[in-house]
Amino acid sequence: MRLILLGPPGAGKGTQAKRLEDKYGFIQLSTGDMLRAAVAAGSDIGKQAETIMARGDLVPNEIVVGIIAERISQPDAAKGYILDGFPRNVPQAEALDAMLEGRGAKLDAVVELEVDDGILLQRIETRAAETVGGPRADDNAEALAKRLKVYHEQTAPLVAYYKGKGTLRSVDGMKDMDEVTRQIEAVLGLSNKKGNWLKRLTGKK
């Protein structure tokens, strides 16, 4: 199963991706980790990325997509994967779709974690107040507000993009973690008899 978890910073995407990875064997693929691994491996595309990053420039979409293509070809991705940190905007989504189509594949689903920005900000303010010694510099309401603004400007349009393709599934990300996990399993068909084909695929019972 090829998945994307979509939602703003603080929505719990990382937690839910890890749960899916542990339970079903869908590996969580972080764009940053993949870039660093490609550079460390010294592959041709990794060398290109290293040169660009050394200049302080952003790695172009086509190179990031190429690195993703290399990574998902590895045996541990055969059961499925969850993309983390990509795509961040519609052009990146289009590039990803083109790459998958060229391999005779496509995304199975994009799961949106719907959350309330105001409650997210309240949560981080509470956490910051309770943190001994004070929060990290990037773990405060002001920093989160900036990240939320970027998300809504650049990434939120992906909701309409994937809805138009029929791959979007939405869950209530404001519920407790266990309930959000149950909702994700339900919309992916992992929690009922209709999902047996996925259980056979993953080897999980």
Disulfide bonds with the S-S distance in Angstrom:
none
